[in-house]
Amino acid sequence: MLVRADHLKTSDNPAFVALLDQLHHREVRLSDEQHLLLKYLDAWQLDYLGDYRAARASLTAIIRDAPDPTLRFRATATLINVLGAVHRYEDAFAQLNQLIEQLPRITDREPRWQGLGEIAQLLTAAGQYDLATSYARQMMDVIPSGETACKASYFIEHARYSSGQLDKDDQEAQQAIDNCASAGESVFANALRADLASMQIQAGHPGKAAALLEKHYSSVRHDQYQITTLRFDALLAQAYLAMGQSSKARTYALAAWQASTPGEFTDPLRMACKTLYQIDQQRGDFKSALSWHARYMEADKAYLDDVSAKAMAYQVVKQQVQARKAEVDALAKRNRILQLQRALDRKAMEASRLYIVVLALGLLAIGLWLLRLKRSQLQFMRMAQCDSLTGIYNRKHFMSEAEHALLYAERSGRRASLVLIDLDHFKLINDTYGHATGDQVLRRAVQACQEYMRSTDVFGRLGGEEFGVLLPECALDAGIERAEAIRRAIAALRGQEEPDVAISASFGVAFTGESGYELRQLLMDADHALYRAKRAGRNCVVAGKAGEGMVVA
């Protein structure tokens, strides 16, 4: 029963759950080894249902207590999936490296198959598509009894989709879907159908996408796998909107939005909010459209931040692994030098001078290498803190530095102002002149802002064309003056790079005397002021909750 349940996890999850229930009724008859396997299957189902906290606790206990290295390996593979789901990416990649190190010692096909799949899946999420594909192809060589090539084919085709290599009528993807459907692996078949439908929508064939998704919608509901259900709803909403059927589009978009986990910003949630914003905009319900647009912007920023966090975590862990390897190599070199020293001590006195020279050169080489490694680590830390395009703080580091500055200001009884800056019509600039010109506009705007920055000011890019400036020891009037000076400087950039590019920005200013010292509240009030500046015609400064202190160009 345990083996049969293990094989039914994804192909027939309801049957798998029923078997688990039967096994729990016979739990007293299980051996210690069987009990641990049942505990693992329970943890797998918790992960499948999205109860990541409970799944993580159970898997950690199995890794700690299980005497069977194969079961510990499987639990580690599933834990990687859980850590990725809760955005603990550095921990996930750290576990991934341990899994890769254990792979050569795992000869059992089933856990090796599972481990290779988790590796391929996490590497795809980190944008390492070629590496992910190579591990997925290794799965083809170790297909265990009771399995088919379905999962390996899914990981290969999903990596192709994520890297933009899939097209709307891709025969390899369709073959993978057929293989998974024949094997009864509807979870993987439907995930690939969602990828294919996404490409059909992008290629301008929303009708084909809707037909494909509607045909298999009941199957997705039966599987009860949340992320695929959310993708189907969000993609159906996009397809029906493109077909002009806004009522159906709204129904599916609301379903995706309502079923999303609070606080989780996924791609389906982002798509759903954008669709609802577009529907209300078409209907002329601009108040509701503005509300959905705000939710879309929040979800879009959070989703892009999450994508960046995955890639960054992969690089951080990779750097840490290389550093540890370098330390081991350095110790090996040092041990070798000590061995040489003992050997040379046994030689005649005339060879001692040569030994000292060799030792000094070896230590110098190690010192130079460690210095180079330290510089590399410092450079990587700067990359993690600064925006690669403009050179100023990225969103994460800006939030951290701003919170520290506000805490100091609150303790010392000093005031501070927060300024949000949003370049006007930036998407139109990108669409009209291209992204290269858009990037140049961003850099020029940042340079103009920096002319008015003090050494104590915290300046960062919050995402896209939006920037934030925390001004310590700056009252509201002074904050408005600084914002207005920056606004004039940005407006003066017109024509310096491209004769027909008009550059301007809207500003929202919040003040601790009105909003308090909590960064979240300051950002909300400054964002509201920024929206009022946009509604006032853009290229202006609006301060305070009620808009007092408005300065219009």
Backbone torsions as a table, in degrees:
resi	resn	phi	psi	omega
1	MET	NA	-38.7	178.3
2	LEU	-64.1	-44.2	-179.8
3	VAL	-64.8	-43.4	-179.5
4	ARG	-64.0	-42.7	177.4
5	ALA	-60.6	-41.8	-179.5
6	ASP	-58.3	-38.5	-177.9
7	HIS	-79.5	-16.4	-176.2
8	LEU	-95.9	0.6	-169.8
9	LYS	-50.5	-51.4	-176.0
10	THR	-101.6	-29.1	-176.9
11	SER	-72.6	-33.5	179.1
12	ASP	-149.0	79.0	-173.8
13	ASN	-62.8	-40.2	177.2
14	PRO	-59.0	-40.7	177.7
15	ALA	-66.1	-37.0	176.7
16	PHE	-60.3	-45.5	179.9
17	VAL	-63.8	-39.3	179.0
18	ALA	-64.0	-39.8	177.5
19	LEU	-65.2	-39.3	177.0
20	LEU	-59.4	-42.0	179.9
21	ASP	-62.1	-43.1	178.0
22	GLN	-63.3	-40.6	-179.0
23	LEU	-65.0	-37.4	179.4
24	HIS	-66.6	-30.9	176.5
25	HIS	-70.0	-20.5	179.5
26	ARG	-108.8	18.6	-171.5
27	GLU	-59.3	-32.4	-177.6
28	VAL	-66.8	-20.4	-177.8
29	ARG	-90.1	-5.4	-175.4
30	LEU	-81.3	146.4	172.6
31	SER	-75.6	170.3	179.0
32	ASP	-59.6	-41.0	-179.8
33	GLU	-65.0	-43.5	179.3
34	GLN	-66.8	-36.6	179.6
35	HIS	-63.1	-41.5	179.0
36	LEU	-66.7	-37.3	177.3
37	LEU	-65.5	-40.8	176.3
38	LEU	-62.1	-41.2	177.6
39	LYS	-61.3	-38.9	177.4
40	TYR	-64.7	-44.1	179.7
41	LEU	-63.2	-37.4	175.3
42	ASP	-60.6	-44.6	-179.7
43	ALA	-63.9	-39.0	178.1
44	TRP	-60.5	-43.0	-179.8
45	GLN	-66.8	-36.8	176.2
46	LEU	-60.9	-41.3	176.4
47	ASP	-63.0	-43.7	-179.6
48	TYR	-59.9	-39.1	-178.4
49	LEU	-83.9	-8.4	177.9
50	GLY	92.4	10.1	175.8
51	ASP	-87.7	74.6	-169.0
52	TYR	-71.6	-32.2	-178.9
53	ARG	-62.0	-49.6	-179.4
54	ALA	-66.8	-39.5	-179.9
55	ALA	-62.5	-42.6	-178.4
56	ARG	-64.3	-43.0	-179.9
57	ALA	-62.3	-43.2	-178.4
58	SER	-67.8	-43.0	-179.3
59	LEU	-65.8	-39.8	178.5
60	THR	-61.6	-40.4	178.3
61	ALA	-64.8	-39.5	179.8
62	ILE	-65.6	-43.6	179.3
63	ILE	-61.4	-35.3	-179.2
64	ARG	-75.9	-38.4	-167.9
65	ASP	-104.0	-25.1	-172.4
66	ALA	-69.1	128.3	177.5
67	PRO	-76.4	-20.6	-176.5
68	ASP	-82.8	115.6	-179.3
69	PRO	-62.5	-30.3	179.2
70	THR	-65.6	-43.8	178.8
71	LEU	-66.7	-38.0	176.5
72	ARG	-62.2	-38.6	178.0
73	PHE	-62.6	-45.3	179.6
74	ARG	-64.6	-40.8	178.9
75	ALA	-64.5	-38.3	177.0
76	THR	-63.4	-41.7	179.0
77	ALA	-60.5	-44.6	179.2
78	THR	-69.5	-36.9	177.9
79	LEU	-60.6	-35.5	176.6
80	ILE	-58.3	-43.5	178.9
81	ASN	-62.8	-41.4	179.7
82	VAL	-64.7	-46.7	-178.8
83	LEU	-62.5	-37.4	176.2
84	GLY	-65.3	-38.2	-178.6
85	ALA	-67.1	-30.8	-179.2
86	VAL	-99.0	16.2	174.1
87	HIS	66.5	23.1	173.9
88	ARG	-90.9	67.7	-168.0
89	TYR	-70.3	-38.7	179.0
90	GLU	-63.2	-42.5	176.6
91	ASP	-62.6	-40.5	-179.2
92	ALA	-62.8	-44.8	-179.1
93	PHE	-72.0	-29.8	174.8
94	ALA	-63.7	-45.0	176.3
95	GLN	-64.4	-35.7	179.8
96	LEU	-60.9	-42.7	179.0
97	ASN	-63.3	-39.2	176.5
98	GLN	-62.6	-39.7	179.9
99	LEU	-63.6	-43.1	179.8
100	ILE	-64.1	-38.6	178.7
101	GLU	-66.0	-31.9	-178.8
102	GLN	-80.8	-20.6	-173.4
103	LEU	-51.4	-46.4	-177.6
104	PRO	-60.3	-23.9	-178.5
105	ARG	-90.3	-6.3	-179.6
106	ILE	-96.5	110.1	-178.6
107	THR	-101.5	-19.9	178.1
108	ASP	-65.9	126.3	-174.0
109	ARG	-61.9	-40.6	-172.8
110	GLU	-65.0	-52.1	177.7
111	PRO	-67.0	-33.7	177.6
112	ARG	-63.1	-41.7	176.9
113	TRP	-59.2	-47.5	180.0
114	GLN	-64.1	-44.6	-178.8
115	GLY	-62.6	-43.7	178.4
116	LEU	-60.9	-37.7	178.9
117	GLY	-64.7	-44.3	178.9
118	GLU	-64.7	-38.7	177.7
119	ILE	-62.0	-48.1	-179.6
120	ALA	-60.9	-41.3	-177.5
121	GLN	-65.3	-45.5	-177.6
122	LEU	-70.6	-36.9	178.1
123	LEU	-66.0	-35.5	175.4
124	THR	-63.0	-43.4	178.6
125	ALA	-61.8	-30.0	-179.7
126	ALA	-87.0	2.0	178.5
127	GLY	84.3	10.3	179.6
128	GLN	-95.1	71.1	-167.9
129	TYR	-69.9	-42.2	-179.3
130	ASP	-65.4	-42.4	179.2
131	LEU	-65.3	-41.3	177.9
132	ALA	-61.0	-42.9	-180.0
133	THR	-63.1	-38.6	-179.4
134	SER	-63.4	-39.4	177.5
135	TYR	-70.2	-38.0	178.7
136	ALA	-63.6	-36.5	179.3
137	ARG	-68.8	-30.5	176.0
138	GLN	-63.5	-27.8	178.4
139	MET	-61.4	-31.8	-179.2
140	MET	-60.7	-25.4	-177.3
141	ASP	-87.0	-9.1	-175.4
142	VAL	-130.8	33.4	-179.1
143	ILE	-61.7	116.4	-177.0
144	PRO	-77.6	167.5	177.5
145	SER	-61.6	135.6	-179.3
146	GLY	89.4	-6.6	178.2
147	GLU	-110.2	166.1	174.4
148	THR	-126.7	-176.8	179.2
149	ALA	-77.6	4.5	-173.3
150	CYS	-54.8	-55.9	-173.6
151	LYS	-63.9	-41.8	178.0
152	ALA	-61.4	-43.7	178.5
153	SER	-61.7	-38.8	179.0
154	TYR	-61.6	-47.4	-178.0
155	PHE	-63.0	-37.2	178.5
156	ILE	-66.0	-49.3	-176.3
157	GLU	-70.3	-34.0	178.5
158	HIS	-68.9	-34.7	175.1
159	ALA	-64.5	-39.0	176.6
160	ARG	-64.5	-41.7	177.9
161	TYR	-62.8	-46.5	-177.4
162	SER	-63.8	-30.1	-179.8
163	SER	-91.2	4.5	175.9
164	GLY	80.3	19.4	-177.6
165	GLN	-95.6	-3.5	-177.8
166	LEU	-90.0	145.9	172.1
167	ASP	-119.5	172.8	-169.9
168	LYS	-64.1	-26.7	-179.4
169	ASP	-118.7	36.9	-174.8
170	ASP	-63.3	119.4	-176.5
171	GLN	-71.2	-36.0	179.6
172	GLU	-65.6	-41.1	178.2
173	ALA	-64.8	-42.0	179.8
174	GLN	-64.4	-37.3	177.6
175	GLN	-64.7	-39.7	177.8
176	ALA	-64.0	-40.1	177.4
177	ILE	-61.6	-45.1	-179.5
178	ASP	-62.9	-40.9	179.6
179	ASN	-63.1	-43.7	-179.9
180	CYS	-66.5	-40.4	179.4
181	ALA	-64.0	-41.8	178.8
182	SER	-64.2	-33.1	-179.2
183	ALA	-82.5	-2.9	-178.7
184	GLY	78.7	13.6	-179.6
185	GLU	-92.4	72.4	-174.7
186	SER	-67.2	-28.6	179.8
187	VAL	-60.0	-47.5	-178.0
188	PHE	-74.5	-36.9	177.7
189	ALA	-61.1	-44.0	-178.2
190	ASN	-70.4	-33.5	176.9
191	ALA	-63.0	-41.0	177.8
192	LEU	-70.3	-34.7	176.1
193	ARG	-62.1	-37.8	176.9
194	ALA	-63.1	-41.3	177.2
195	ASP	-60.7	-44.9	-178.1
196	LEU	-65.8	-41.6	178.5
197	ALA	-63.0	-38.7	177.8
198	SER	-59.6	-43.3	179.0
199	MET	-66.8	-35.5	178.7
200	GLN	-66.0	-38.7	177.6
201	ILE	-65.2	-44.3	179.6
202	GLN	-63.6	-32.0	-179.2
203	ALA	-83.0	1.2	178.0
204	GLY	86.3	26.5	178.2
205	HIS	-123.7	64.1	-176.9
206	PRO	-65.9	-28.2	179.8
207	GLY	-64.5	-43.2	177.5
208	LYS	-63.8	-40.1	180.0
209	ALA	-63.5	-45.8	-178.5
210	ALA	-63.1	-41.4	179.8
211	ALA	-62.4	-42.9	179.5
212	LEU	-63.4	-45.1	-177.1
213	LEU	-70.2	-42.1	-179.3
214	GLU	-64.3	-36.5	-178.2
215	LYS	-61.0	-33.5	-175.0
216	HIS	-113.3	15.4	-176.4
217	TYR	-64.9	-41.6	-179.5
218	SER	-65.3	-33.3	177.5
219	SER	-64.1	-41.1	178.9
220	VAL	-63.9	-43.9	177.9
221	ARG	-61.2	-37.9	179.5
222	HIS	-65.8	-37.5	-178.4
223	ASP	-68.7	-27.3	178.3
224	GLN	59.5	31.1	176.7
225	TYR	-96.6	109.2	-164.5
226	GLN	-58.4	-47.7	-172.3
227	ILE	-63.9	-37.3	178.2
228	THR	-70.3	-38.5	176.3
229	THR	-60.7	-44.6	178.7
230	LEU	-62.3	-40.4	179.6
231	ARG	-64.7	-42.8	178.7
232	PHE	-59.4	-47.5	-179.4
233	ASP	-61.1	-46.4	-177.3
234	ALA	-66.3	-40.3	-179.8
235	LEU	-70.2	-38.9	175.6
236	LEU	-61.5	-39.3	177.4
237	ALA	-61.2	-44.8	178.8
238	GLN	-62.6	-45.1	-176.7
239	ALA	-63.2	-47.9	-178.1
240	TYR	-67.3	-32.9	175.8
241	LEU	-64.3	-42.7	178.5
242	ALA	-65.1	-26.6	178.5
243	MET	-87.1	-1.7	179.7
244	GLY	83.7	10.8	179.5
245	GLN	-100.3	75.3	-171.8
246	SER	-66.4	-29.1	-179.6
247	SER	-64.9	-47.8	177.3
248	LYS	-64.7	-40.8	-179.7
249	ALA	-59.1	-42.5	-179.0
250	ARG	-65.1	-40.1	-179.7
251	THR	-60.0	-47.6	-178.0
252	TYR	-71.5	-37.1	179.5
253	ALA	-64.7	-42.0	177.7
254	LEU	-64.6	-36.6	178.1
255	ALA	-62.2	-42.6	178.4
256	ALA	-65.6	-41.1	-178.6
257	TRP	-66.8	-44.9	-176.6
258	GLN	-69.7	-30.9	-177.7
259	ALA	-85.0	-9.1	-179.4
260	SER	-70.6	144.8	179.1
261	THR	-70.3	128.2	178.8
262	PRO	-56.2	133.7	179.3
263	GLY	87.2	-9.8	178.0
264	GLU	-99.5	126.9	-178.2
265	PHE	-111.5	93.2	-177.4
266	THR	-99.7	169.4	177.7
267	ASP	-63.1	-42.2	176.7
268	PRO	-59.8	-39.6	177.8
269	LEU	-62.7	-43.3	178.4
270	ARG	-60.0	-45.7	-179.9
271	MET	-63.6	-41.7	-177.8
272	ALA	-64.0	-45.7	-180.0
273	CYS	-62.9	-39.3	178.8
274	LYS	-65.2	-41.7	179.7
275	THR	-63.3	-45.0	179.5
276	LEU	-64.0	-37.0	175.8
277	TYR	-62.7	-44.3	-178.5
278	GLN	-66.9	-38.1	179.3
279	ILE	-63.0	-50.0	-178.8
280	ASP	-65.3	-32.6	177.3
281	GLN	-66.0	-42.0	177.7
282	GLN	-64.4	-35.7	179.9
283	ARG	-75.6	-12.9	-178.3
284	GLY	85.9	8.6	176.8
285	ASP	-87.9	78.5	-170.1
286	PHE	-70.7	-28.8	178.3
287	LYS	-64.9	-47.3	178.0
288	SER	-67.4	-37.6	179.0
289	ALA	-61.5	-41.1	179.2
290	LEU	-64.0	-39.0	178.7
291	SER	-64.1	-44.9	179.3
292	TRP	-68.3	-33.9	178.6
293	HIS	-64.0	-39.1	178.4
294	ALA	-63.7	-42.5	177.7
295	ARG	-64.5	-39.2	178.6
296	TYR	-63.0	-44.9	-179.8
297	MET	-62.0	-41.1	178.8
298	GLU	-63.6	-46.4	-179.3
299	ALA	-66.6	-38.2	-178.6
300	ASP	-65.1	-45.2	179.7
301	LYS	-63.6	-45.4	-177.8
302	ALA	-64.8	-39.4	179.7
303	TYR	-65.2	-45.1	179.1
304	LEU	-65.3	-37.9	176.1
305	ASP	-61.6	-39.0	-179.0
306	ASP	-67.4	-40.6	177.0
307	VAL	-61.2	-44.0	178.6
308	SER	-64.2	-38.1	-179.3
309	ALA	-62.6	-38.1	178.3
310	LYS	-62.8	-49.0	-179.4
311	ALA	-63.0	-40.3	-179.0
312	MET	-66.2	-42.0	-179.9
313	ALA	-62.1	-40.3	178.0
314	TYR	-59.4	-45.8	-179.1
315	GLN	-67.4	-39.4	180.0
316	VAL	-61.8	-49.3	-178.8
317	VAL	-65.5	-38.8	177.4
318	LYS	-59.4	-43.2	178.6
319	GLN	-64.4	-40.5	179.5
320	GLN	-64.1	-41.6	178.6
321	VAL	-62.8	-43.3	178.9
322	GLN	-63.8	-38.4	179.1
323	ALA	-64.6	-42.8	178.2
324	ARG	-63.8	-40.8	177.9
325	LYS	-62.8	-39.9	179.4
326	ALA	-64.4	-38.7	178.4
327	GLU	-64.7	-41.7	177.5
328	VAL	-62.7	-43.7	178.4
329	ASP	-62.4	-40.0	179.3
330	ALA	-64.1	-40.7	177.3
331	LEU	-65.5	-38.0	178.2
332	ALA	-63.4	-42.0	178.1
333	LYS	-64.1	-41.0	-179.9
334	ARG	-64.4	-40.9	176.8
335	ASN	-63.3	-39.4	178.3
336	ARG	-63.2	-40.0	178.7
337	ILE	-63.3	-41.2	178.4
338	LEU	-64.1	-38.2	176.6
339	GLN	-63.2	-42.5	177.3
340	LEU	-62.9	-37.8	179.8
341	GLN	-61.7	-45.1	179.2
342	ARG	-63.8	-38.1	179.3
343	ALA	-66.8	-41.4	-179.1
344	LEU	-68.8	-30.8	178.0
345	ASP	-62.4	-27.3	-179.7
346	ARG	-82.0	-10.5	-179.4
347	LYS	-85.5	179.0	-178.8
348	ALA	-69.5	159.1	-177.1
349	MET	-61.2	-30.6	-177.0
350	GLU	-65.4	-17.4	179.3
351	ALA	-90.0	-4.4	-174.6
352	SER	-64.6	-38.7	-179.8
353	ARG	-62.5	-40.9	178.1
354	LEU	-62.4	-38.5	178.7
355	TYR	-61.7	-44.2	-178.9
356	ILE	-60.8	-41.4	178.9
357	VAL	-62.5	-45.5	-179.6
358	VAL	-62.7	-43.8	-179.7
359	LEU	-62.6	-45.2	-179.5
360	ALA	-61.4	-43.4	179.2
361	LEU	-63.7	-39.5	178.7
362	GLY	-63.6	-45.2	179.0
363	LEU	-65.2	-37.8	177.8
364	LEU	-62.9	-41.8	179.0
365	ALA	-62.3	-42.6	178.7
366	ILE	-64.3	-43.1	179.6
367	GLY	-61.7	-43.7	178.7
368	LEU	-64.7	-38.7	-179.3
369	TRP	-66.6	-43.9	178.6
370	LEU	-64.4	-36.6	176.9
371	LEU	-63.0	-42.0	178.8
372	ARG	-64.0	-40.7	178.5
373	LEU	-63.3	-41.4	179.3
374	LYS	-62.6	-42.6	177.9
375	ARG	-62.4	-39.9	178.6
376	SER	-62.8	-40.7	179.0
377	GLN	-66.0	-40.4	178.4
378	LEU	-63.9	-40.9	178.4
379	GLN	-63.6	-39.3	-179.8
380	PHE	-67.3	-37.0	176.8
381	MET	-61.8	-39.4	178.7
382	ARG	-65.8	-39.5	177.9
383	MET	-62.2	-35.2	-179.4
384	ALA	-72.4	-21.7	-176.4
385	GLN	-99.1	-25.2	-171.2
386	CYS	-113.0	150.5	175.7
387	ASP	-73.0	127.7	-172.8
388	SER	-66.9	-26.6	-177.3
389	LEU	-81.9	-46.7	-171.8
390	THR	-101.9	-18.7	-179.9
391	GLY	84.8	-5.0	178.0
392	ILE	-90.5	178.0	-178.3
393	TYR	-57.8	143.5	169.9
394	ASN	-81.7	176.8	-173.4
395	ARG	-59.1	-46.3	-175.6
396	LYS	-62.5	-46.1	-177.1
397	HIS	-72.2	-33.5	177.1
398	PHE	-61.0	-45.4	-179.1
399	MET	-61.1	-42.1	-179.7
400	SER	-64.3	-48.0	-177.7
401	GLU	-66.9	-38.4	-179.8
402	ALA	-65.5	-40.0	178.3
403	GLU	-63.6	-39.8	178.0
404	HIS	-64.2	-43.2	-179.7
405	ALA	-64.6	-38.9	179.7
406	LEU	-68.9	-37.6	178.0
407	LEU	-62.5	-42.5	177.8
408	TYR	-64.7	-42.3	-179.7
409	ALA	-63.0	-40.9	-179.5
410	GLU	-65.2	-44.1	-178.9
411	ARG	-66.5	-33.6	-178.1
412	SER	-92.2	1.6	177.3
413	GLY	70.4	30.5	-179.2
414	ARG	-106.9	155.3	-178.0
415	ARG	-91.9	163.1	176.8
416	ALA	-154.0	155.9	177.8
417	SER	-124.2	148.7	175.6
418	LEU	-118.8	128.7	-178.8
419	VAL	-116.7	125.4	171.1
420	LEU	-103.5	133.7	-176.4
421	ILE	-121.6	130.3	178.1
422	ASP	-132.8	119.1	-179.5
423	LEU	-66.7	133.1	-176.8
424	ASP	-76.5	137.8	173.8
425	HIS	53.5	36.5	-176.0
426	PHE	-68.1	-36.6	178.1
427	LYS	-60.5	-37.6	178.8
428	LEU	-64.3	-37.8	177.4
429	ILE	-62.4	-46.6	179.2
430	ASN	-60.7	-45.9	-177.7
431	ASP	-65.9	-34.5	-175.1
432	THR	-84.3	-45.6	-172.3
433	TYR	-109.1	-8.8	179.7
434	GLY	98.2	162.2	-175.5
435	HIS	-69.8	-27.4	178.6
436	ALA	-63.2	-44.3	177.1
437	THR	-66.7	-38.9	177.3
438	GLY	-59.7	-43.0	178.0
439	ASP	-63.0	-39.7	179.1
440	GLN	-65.0	-37.5	178.0
441	VAL	-62.6	-43.5	178.3
442	LEU	-59.9	-45.6	-178.8
443	ARG	-64.7	-40.8	-179.8
444	ARG	-66.1	-38.7	179.4
445	ALA	-65.2	-41.6	178.7
446	VAL	-63.2	-41.7	178.3
447	GLN	-61.6	-39.4	178.6
448	ALA	-64.7	-40.5	178.5
449	CYS	-64.8	-40.8	-175.2
450	GLN	-64.6	-21.8	177.3
451	GLU	-63.0	-22.4	-175.6
452	TYR	-111.6	15.3	-178.6
453	MET	-94.6	139.3	170.7
454	ARG	-92.0	166.2	-178.6
455	SER	-65.0	-23.9	-178.5
456	THR	-89.5	-9.9	-178.5
457	ASP	-73.2	147.9	178.3
458	VAL	-109.3	116.4	-172.6
459	PHE	-123.7	126.8	-178.0
460	GLY	-151.0	160.0	175.9
461	ARG	-95.2	119.4	-175.8
462	LEU	-86.8	-13.4	-179.8
463	GLY	142.1	137.1	179.2
464	GLY	57.9	-122.6	-178.6
465	GLU	-103.0	17.6	-176.6
466	GLU	-106.4	134.9	-178.0
467	PHE	-129.3	157.6	178.0
468	GLY	-130.9	144.0	177.6
469	VAL	-134.2	120.8	171.9
470	LEU	-97.6	126.0	-176.0
471	LEU	-111.1	94.6	177.2
472	PRO	-66.6	152.3	178.6
473	GLU	52.4	44.1	-177.6
474	CYS	-135.5	112.6	178.2
475	ALA	-71.7	174.0	-175.1
476	LEU	-62.0	-45.0	-179.3
477	ASP	-61.7	-43.1	179.0
478	ALA	-66.1	-37.9	177.7
479	GLY	-62.5	-40.4	177.8
480	ILE	-64.3	-42.7	179.5
481	GLU	-61.5	-43.4	179.6
482	ARG	-63.8	-43.0	179.9
483	ALA	-62.6	-41.9	-180.0
484	GLU	-65.2	-38.7	178.3
485	ALA	-63.4	-41.6	178.6
486	ILE	-67.4	-40.0	178.4
487	ARG	-58.4	-45.3	179.3
488	ARG	-64.0	-37.8	-179.4
489	ALA	-65.3	-40.2	178.8
490	ILE	-68.2	-43.8	179.3
491	ALA	-61.7	-29.3	-179.6
492	ALA	-74.5	-9.0	-179.4
493	LEU	-74.9	-11.1	-173.7
494	ARG	-56.5	127.7	175.2
495	GLY	88.5	-6.0	-176.3
496	GLN	-75.4	-30.9	-179.8
497	GLU	-108.3	-47.0	178.5
498	GLU	-128.7	123.7	-174.4
499	PRO	-54.4	-31.2	-174.4
500	ASP	-101.2	7.5	-178.2
501	VAL	-91.2	115.7	175.4
502	ALA	-93.9	124.8	-177.2
503	ILE	-116.1	127.1	174.4
504	SER	-151.7	169.7	-178.5
505	ALA	-145.9	153.5	175.3
506	SER	-107.7	147.5	-173.0
507	PHE	-128.1	138.5	171.0
508	GLY	-122.4	129.6	-175.3
509	VAL	-120.2	130.7	173.8
510	ALA	-122.4	154.3	-171.5
511	PHE	-131.6	138.5	-177.6
512	THR	-63.3	-27.1	178.9
513	GLY	-65.6	-21.3	-179.5
514	GLU	-108.6	-37.7	-173.3
515	SER	-102.6	-10.3	-177.2
516	GLY	86.4	-176.2	-173.3
517	TYR	-100.1	5.6	178.2
518	GLU	-80.8	124.0	-175.4
519	LEU	-59.5	-38.8	-177.9
520	ARG	-60.8	-43.3	-179.8
521	GLN	-68.3	-40.2	177.7
522	LEU	-60.4	-43.0	179.3
523	LEU	-63.8	-41.0	179.8
524	MET	-63.0	-46.0	-178.1
525	ASP	-68.0	-40.0	177.8
526	ALA	-66.4	-36.4	178.8
527	ASP	-66.1	-40.7	176.6
528	HIS	-62.9	-41.7	177.7
529	ALA	-62.8	-38.7	178.8
530	LEU	-62.6	-41.5	178.4
531	TYR	-64.3	-36.0	176.9
532	ARG	-66.2	-34.6	177.0
533	ALA	-65.1	-39.5	177.8
534	LYS	-63.0	-44.1	-178.7
535	ARG	-69.0	-24.4	-179.8
536	ALA	-78.9	0.4	176.8
537	GLY	115.2	3.1	179.9
538	ARG	68.4	175.0	-180.0
539	ASN	53.7	47.9	179.7
540	CYS	-153.5	171.1	-178.9
541	VAL	-116.5	129.6	175.4
542	VAL	-127.2	134.2	-176.0
543	ALA	-126.0	151.8	173.7
544	GLY	82.2	167.6	-177.4
545	LYS	-69.5	-36.8	-175.7
546	ALA	-97.8	0.5	176.4
547	GLY	92.2	9.3	176.3
548	GLU	-64.7	154.4	178.2
549	GLY	80.0	23.9	179.5
550	MET	-69.7	135.3	175.4
551	VAL	-123.9	116.7	-177.2
552	VAL	-107.0	135.7	-179.1
553	ALA	-64.5	NA	NA
